[in-house]
Amino acid sequence: MLPFGGSSGRVPPSLPATAGSPAGTAGRACPTDARHRWCRRPHGTGAGHTVRHACVHGLLVYLWHRPVRLPWVVSRCLNNRHHTPPPPPRADPRPGAAVSRRGPDGRRAAPTAPARSDPVNTTSTATTPSAATTPSTDAVEPSPAAAGAAPDPERVIGEARGRIDELDARIIRLVRERMEVSSRIQHARIAAGGRRVHLSREMEVLSRFRAELGGPGTTLAMTLLELSRGRV
Ligand SMILES: C=C(O[C@@H]1C=C(C(=O)O)C=C[C@H]1O)C(=O)O
């Protein structure tokens, strides 16, 4: 869609005459259509001065005085180059080699992450047997990363969330295991005539979490202690 309107106050050919005239381009009102009054050239007086001519001429006047850069697609059409699209950026066959980050319009494309077999799970290096036996289609169709395209954000987010769900499940299992071990200690101490809470030991736990994780680490440790021995 063409960038008609906006703050320039200029009028596309399809808008009614009440919308105003472009600054510096107002001429005589068109006898056949009041919408053409902003066209410099007189209408209806000579060959070619048809309503269609008025529209085209008005459009050209508008484009010439447009305040903003045209979208790439429109610029290409005006330059009659839209039948010869530029070739896509070629992927460098060398592993890890950089590809062109310039788009077809010459603008810099969004940065892309380096190609990896698994963009999320960095600890897994195993390849599945099917991957080893299935013929690769890379020769026919390069991967989006190799072609210089940005990775699919939906896919990246979906895979990363799956990984977070796995980690959370492991963390919850570990917290439950910690609660059971702590409970054993507390019952043993109480059975021996001691107290449930051991403050100096809790200070050690708090210091360890703060040293590793900072202030929020202290909060996390206090939550773990509360889960393990209850509120004091
Ligand atoms: C488990 C113990 O007992 C209580 C629970 C603690 C914990 O869950 O880490 C720490 C100190 C005590 O308040 C212990 O003394 O080690």
The ligand as a Tripos MOL2 file, in Angstrom:
@<TRIPOS>MOLECULE
LIG
   16    16     1     0     0
SMALL
NO_CHARGES

@<TRIPOS>ATOM
      1 C1         18.7300  -30.3480   58.2130 C.2       1 LIG1
      2 C2         19.0910  -29.7800   59.3430 C.2       1 LIG1
      3 O1         18.1560  -29.2580   60.2390 O.3       1 LIG1
      4 C3         17.4830  -28.0790   59.9890 C.3       1 LIG1
      5 C4         17.2580  -27.9230   58.5760 C.2       1 LIG1
      6 C5         18.2110  -27.4480   57.7700 C.2       1 LIG1
      7 C6         18.1280  -27.5420   56.2930 C.2       1 LIG1
      8 O2         17.0940  -27.9220   55.7510 O.co2     1 LIG1
      9 O3         19.1430  -27.2880   55.6240 O.co2     1 LIG1
     10 C7         19.2870  -26.7690   58.3380 C.2       1 LIG1
     11 C8         19.3830  -26.5630   59.6570 C.2       1 LIG1
     12 C9         18.3380  -26.9690   60.5760 C.3       1 LIG1
     13 O4         17.5240  -25.8740   60.8830 O.3       1 LIG1
     14 C10        20.4720  -29.6840   59.7440 C.2       1 LIG1
     15 O5         20.7510  -29.3230   60.8870 O.co2     1 LIG1
     16 O6         21.3760  -29.9810   58.9120 O.co2     1 LIG1
@<TRIPOS>BOND
     1     1     2 2
     2     2     3 1
     3     2    14 1
     4     3     4 1
     5     4     5 1
     6     4    12 1
     7     5     6 2
     8     6     7 1
     9     6    10 1
    10     7     8 2
    11     7     9 1
    12    10    11 2
    13    11    12 1
    14    12    13 1
    15    14    15 2
    16    14    16 1
@<TRIPOS>SUBSTRUCTURE
     1 LIG1         1 GROUP 0 **** ****
